[in-house]
Amino acid sequence: RPMALPAWLQPRYRKTAYLFIYYLIQFCGHSWILTNMTVRFFSFGKDSMVDTFYAIGLVMRLCQSISLLELLHIYVGIESNHLFPRFLQLTERIVILFVVITSQEEIQEKYVVCVLFIFWNLLDMARYTYSMLSVIGTYYSVLTWLSQTLWMPIYPLCVLAEAFAIYQSLPYFESFGTYSTKLPFDFSIYFPYVLRLYLMMLFIGMYFTYSHLYSERRDVLRVFSIKKKKI
């Protein structure tokens, strides 16, 4: 008789184990970022805000790069969520972090980078903590409410900060010509125009994302309320 596999190696537990490890890695990464920012602020005050990107930018870029796996999770069905709203949220951060901030050293020293990192990590800390526990069937009313409510004031502030970061970067993209290129047939791409167009799309995307998150919040809190009553 073949030896039985350990429970965590059985097919029905693989998805749970994988998602738990993924959420745990993201939780640890964002916890480190938020803790590092807090310690630096109390140690150096406002001066710590200037070199936020140099101190934690690498870890932030790593966490945001790994988060692209969530699109794959949704596509293959191991994570229950809507693909397009999640795509919009991830695109916002990837564009701002990798295209706008990383490519322009002058922007990296702006206060808006520190503000953005704080907002992103507050949202992710609540979301990944909730997801990490819920995947193993552990729910706390305060954490559930926080993860489904914290985004309501913070997400619009994130979008405003992202828009401000784009606005501040425009003069540098114009001066240095970063990403602007000339194509055949006398056609050229002037990247500041692309950023201005994306700036408008950012607020349109915010409407769709906010509507989705609000519907998701309503459904999650309703289901959690029903489960709580049964208990």
N, C-alpha and C positions, 0 to 999 in steps of 0.2 A: 504494500500500500504506500503510495507516495506521501512524503511528509507535507503536512499542510503549511502553506505560506503564512508568515506573520500577518496580522490584521492589516498593518499599514502598507503591505505589499499587494494586497488583494485589489483587483481592478476597481471595485466600488469605492475604495479608500484612496486611490492614487490621486484623483482629482482634488479631494479634500486636502490631502497632504501637500500637493503642489501649490494650491492656492494659499494655504496657510503659510507655507515657506515664503511665497512671493510677497504676501502682505506683511509678513514679519520683516523681510529684508527692507521693504519700503518704509515700514514703521521705524526701524532702527536708523535708516539713513536720514529721514526727516527729523527724528528725535535728536540725532547728533547735530544737525544743522541748527535747529531751534535752540538747543542747549548752548552750542558754540556762540551763536549770536547774542544770547542773553548774557553769558559770562563775559564776552568781549565788551558789551555795552556797559556793564557795571564796572569793568576794569578800566576802560579807556574813554567812556562817555561817547560824545558825538563823533570823536575822531574814529571810532570803530566803524561808523557807518560808511566812511569814505572808501575803506579797503575791504568792504564786505565781500565783493566778488573775488578778490585775490585770496581771501581766507577760506571761503567755502564754495566758490564757484565750481570747482571740479566735482565735488560731491553732489552739488545741485544738478549739474549737467548729467552726471551718472544716473541719478534718481529719475530725472525726466526722460532720459534715453530708455531706461528700463520700463518706464510707464507705457511706452509704445506697445509692449506686450499685451496690454489690456485690450487693444483693438483685435489682436489675434485671439485672445480669450473669448471675446464676444462673438467673433466670426465663427469659431469652431464650436461654440456652445457650452464651454466650460464655465463661463461667467454670464449671469443673467442680467443683461442691460441692453440699451439701444445703441447701435453702432454710431449713427450720425451725430447725436449730441455729444457722445464721448470723443468722437473725432474732432469736433469743433473745440472742445475744451483743451485737448492735447495740442491741437494745431496752434492755438493762441500762445501757449507756453513755449512751444518749440520755436516759433517764429520770433517771439520776443527775446528768448534766452540765447538762441544760437545765431539768429540772423542779425538782430538789432544790438544786443548787449555784447556778445562775444566778439563781434567783428569790429566794434568801435571802442577802443581803450578809453576814450574821453567819457563815454557813457558809463563805463564801469565804475567811475568814481562819483557818480551822482547819487544823491540820497534816494532817488526813486528806486534804485536797484535794491537797497536795503528794505524799503517799504514793500516792494513786490515779493521779496523772499519771505518776509514775515507773513504776508497774506497767504501766499501759496502754502507755506508750511503749516499754518494754523488750520487751513482747510484739509490738507492731506493728513495731518496728525489725527484729526477727528475721523476722517473717512477710513483711513487704513486701520485704525484701532477698532472701529466698528466692524469693518469687513473681516479682519483677522479673527475676531471673536465669533461673529455670526456664522462663519464658515464651519465652525466646530459646534454650532448650536448653542452658543452662550450669548445671552442678551441682557443688557442692563437698561432700564428705562431712561435714566439720565443720559447715558451715552447714545442711545438710539435717538432721543430727542435732539441732542447736541449735534450729532452728525447730519441730521436732516434739517436743522434750523440755522446752524452757524453760517452756512453759505449765503443766507438771505441778505444780511447786511454786507458781508465781506466780498461776495462775488462781484457785485457792481463796482465796489471800490477797486477790486483787482483790475477790472476792465478800464476804469478811469486811469489807474496807475500805468497800465500797459499803453494806453493811448498817449499819456504824457511822456512815457519813455520814447515812443515813436516820434512824437513832436520834437523832443529834445535832440533826437538823433538826426533829424533831417538836415540841419546845416553841415554836419560832418559827412553825411553821404553825398551831399552836394559838393563839398570842398574836395574830398578825396576820390570821388567817383567810384566808391566801392560797389561792386555788383553791376554797375552800369557797363553796358557793352554795345559794340556796334556789330550788327549782323549784315549778311549779304543783302544786295538789292537796296542799298541806302536806307536800311531799316535799323534802328537802334533802340535799345532798352535803357531808359533813364530811370534808375531804381527809386529815386525820391518820389516819382509819380506812382510807382508800384506801391510804395509805402502809404501814400495818401489814399490810394484806392483801398488798400487793406484796412486803413483806419476807419473808413466808412463801413466796410464789411464786418469789422470788429463789433460794432454796435448792433448791426443786424443779427449777427451770430449770437450776441448776448441775449436778444429777445427769445430766440429759439431755445437756447440753453436754459434760460431762466424758466421758461414755460415747462420744459421737460423736467427740470429739477423740482419744480413746484408740484407737478403731477406725481412724480416719484415720491416726494415727501408725504403727500396725502395718502397714497397707497400703502407705503411702509408703516406709517403711524396707525392707519386703520387696521392693518393686519396685526401689528404688534398689540393694539388695544384688544382685539378679539382673542389673541393667544393669552393675554394677561387675564382676561375674564374667565377663560376656561381653566386656568391654573387656580 
